[in-house]
Amino acid sequence: MDHQEIDLAVKRLSCALDLKRRAVGVRFLFSREEYDASPASAFVGKTPYCCLVRICMSGYARKANLDNFGCLSAARAFGMVDPPQDWLSGRSYAQKGMYRNLGTAKKVVNNTTCVHQKAYGIEVMPVELFEEEPHVVILATTPYNMMRLVQGYTYMFGTYSNYKIIGNQALCSECTAYPFESNNVNLSVMCSGTRYMAGWGKDEMGMGIPYHLFPQMVEGLWRTMDVMEKDADKERILVRAREMGFADVELHLGQNYFTGQYLK
């Protein structure tokens, strides 16, 4: 793990975007030995996975196993428990009235990503605190910041067209399992369950990023500040850049890619 690279990425991220929560990494622990060796503090009690992620976005480092999972949907998404037949068939979703019929519910289940390997536990902490590379990086922030992150991705890699969004199992499947299994980024509009349990704001969305793409996405974010940002945001970035010691940031007020593009 290149700590200089990840420290720079985290520093640039917090300079470029106005973030309320820290970016966290998630590492799957596939054996009891890996779990015991993790330096993170063991979580005490039970909590939904999404609540654990939110806690760690405040700076905490925690590890958890099945005994700590207060939401079996996340345990199922991480391969910690076998999926029950009523979920696989779509019956549990259809009976709750989440979808209009069994066929639609089954279609949703078939497109809900679960980790193929059987995980013993997970490790969650701010991404820069990891000693070993995490598997996925998760952010929760505003739609504006998500736009900028997508612009950073597109600058580096071009259009990505495989976002998987169902408004359910937001943090566990959409932001963790799917990026891990697909080896690519995903957006989430969150879900009703995590908004209720973890208390995300109505102005927050989620994003999951495979760890190895994270520094490159931030590089793209950094390189598009001058062309994408409005003057007020450029001024905010310049103030923060001076405070954080980025002497090489040069942004030009009064110009970006859309300057002069629209008829009045």
Solvent accessible surface area in square Angstrom, and as a share of the most:
residue,aa,sasa,rsa
1,M,65,0.29
2,D,80,0.42
3,H,69,0.31
4,Q,154,0.69
5,E,83,0.37
6,I,0,0.00
7,D,69,0.36
8,L,79,0.39
9,A,6,0.04
10,V,31,0.18
11,K,78,0.33
12,R,41,0.15
13,L,3,0.01
14,S,41,0.26
15,C,0,0.00
16,A,0,0.00
17,L,1,0.00
18,D,86,0.44
19,L,43,0.22
20,K,146,0.62
21,R,31,0.11
22,R,102,0.37
23,A,6,0.05
24,V,0,0.00
25,G,0,0.00
26,V,0,0.00
27,R,21,0.08
28,F,1,0.00
29,L,0,0.00
30,F,68,0.28
31,S,38,0.24
32,R,136,0.49
33,E,126,0.57
34,E,64,0.29
35,Y,20,0.07
36,D,84,0.43
37,A,82,0.64
38,S,7,0.05
39,P,102,0.64
40,A,7,0.05
41,S,62,0.40
42,A,52,0.40
43,F,35,0.15
44,V,137,0.78
45,G,43,0.41
46,K,140,0.59
47,T,21,0.12
48,P,17,0.11
49,Y,3,0.01
50,C,16,0.10
51,C,16,0.09
52,L,3,0.01
53,V,0,0.00
54,R,82,0.30
55,I,63,0.32
56,C,0,0.00
57,M,4,0.02
58,S,80,0.52
59,G,24,0.23
60,Y,108,0.41
61,A,25,0.19
62,R,61,0.22
63,K,18,0.08
64,A,2,0.02
65,N,22,0.11
66,L,69,0.34
67,D,104,0.54
68,N,16,0.08
69,F,10,0.04
70,G,44,0.42
71,C,43,0.26
72,L,119,0.59
73,S,34,0.22
74,A,2,0.01
75,A,0,0.00
76,R,23,0.08
77,A,0,0.00
78,F,0,0.00
79,G,15,0.15
80,M,11,0.05
81,V,39,0.22
82,D,119,0.61
83,P,49,0.31
84,P,67,0.42
85,Q,130,0.58
86,D,58,0.30
87,W,12,0.04
88,L,67,0.33
89,S,29,0.18
90,G,0,0.00
91,R,104,0.38
92,S,20,0.13
93,Y,14,0.05
94,A,28,0.21
95,Q,144,0.64
96,K,147,0.62
97,G,59,0.57
98,M,81,0.36
99,Y,47,0.18
100,R,216,0.79
101,N,71,0.36
102,L,89,0.44
103,G,52,0.50
104,T,42,0.24
105,A,0,0.00
106,K,75,0.32
107,K,139,0.59
108,V,20,0.11
109,V,8,0.04
110,N,99,0.51
111,N,68,0.35
112,T,12,0.07
113,T,18,0.10
114,C,32,0.19
115,V,7,0.04
116,H,160,0.71
117,Q,94,0.42
118,K,129,0.55
119,A,5,0.04
120,Y,69,0.26
121,G,0,0.00
122,I,0,0.00
123,E,3,0.02
124,V,0,0.00
125,M,8,0.04
126,P,0,0.00
127,V,0,0.00
128,E,41,0.18
129,L,82,0.41
130,F,2,0.01
131,E,121,0.54
132,E,108,0.48
133,E,88,0.39
134,P,4,0.03
135,H,58,0.26
136,V,0,0.00
137,V,0,0.00
138,I,0,0.00
139,L,2,0.01
140,A,4,0.03
141,T,6,0.04
142,T,46,0.27
143,P,69,0.44
144,Y,74,0.28
145,N,6,0.03
146,M,5,0.02
147,M,78,0.35
148,R,0,0.00
149,L,1,0.00
150,V,41,0.23
151,Q,37,0.16
152,G,0,0.00
153,Y,12,0.05
154,T,57,0.33
155,Y,111,0.42
156,M,69,0.31
157,F,82,0.34
158,G,29,0.28
159,T,124,0.72
160,Y,27,0.10
161,S,95,0.61
162,N,92,0.47
163,Y,68,0.26
164,K,51,0.22
165,I,79,0.40
166,I,55,0.28
167,G,31,0.29
168,N,22,0.11
169,Q,9,0.04
170,A,1,0.01
171,L,3,0.01
172,C,9,0.06
173,S,4,0.03
174,E,4,0.02
175,C,0,0.00
176,T,0,0.00
177,A,0,0.00
178,Y,25,0.10
179,P,0,0.00
180,F,46,0.19
181,E,53,0.24
182,S,45,0.29
183,N,86,0.44
184,N,36,0.19
185,V,1,0.00
186,N,0,0.00
187,L,24,0.12
188,S,0,0.00
189,V,71,0.41
190,M,3,0.01
191,C,16,0.10
192,S,94,0.61
193,G,42,0.40
194,T,4,0.02
195,R,68,0.25
196,Y,182,0.69
197,M,100,0.44
198,A,8,0.06
199,G,42,0.40
200,W,12,0.04
201,G,24,0.23
202,K,201,0.85
203,D,81,0.42
204,E,4,0.02
205,M,35,0.16
206,G,0,0.00
207,M,1,0.00
208,G,0,0.00
209,I,0,0.00
210,P,5,0.03
211,Y,17,0.06
212,H,93,0.42
213,L,16,0.08
214,F,1,0.00
215,P,17,0.11
216,Q,67,0.30
217,M,1,0.00
218,V,1,0.00
219,E,41,0.18
220,G,0,0.00
221,L,0,0.00
222,W,29,0.10
223,R,144,0.53
224,T,5,0.03
225,M,5,0.02
226,D,36,0.19
227,V,61,0.35
228,M,47,0.21
229,E,0,0.00
230,K,99,0.42
231,D,53,0.28
232,A,73,0.57
233,D,29,0.15
234,K,0,0.00
235,E,87,0.39
236,R,57,0.21
237,I,0,0.00
238,L,37,0.19
239,V,72,0.41
240,R,58,0.21
241,A,2,0.01
242,R,166,0.61
243,E,136,0.61
244,M,50,0.22
245,G,60,0.57
246,F,25,0.10
247,A,106,0.82
248,D,113,0.58
249,V,24,0.14
250,E,125,0.56
251,L,20,0.10
252,H,77,0.34
253,L,89,0.44
254,G,51,0.49
255,Q,99,0.44
256,N,27,0.14
257,Y,120,0.46
258,F,60,0.25
259,T,72,0.42
260,G,78,0.75
261,Q,122,0.54
262,Y,157,0.60
263,L,182,0.91
264,K,246,1.04
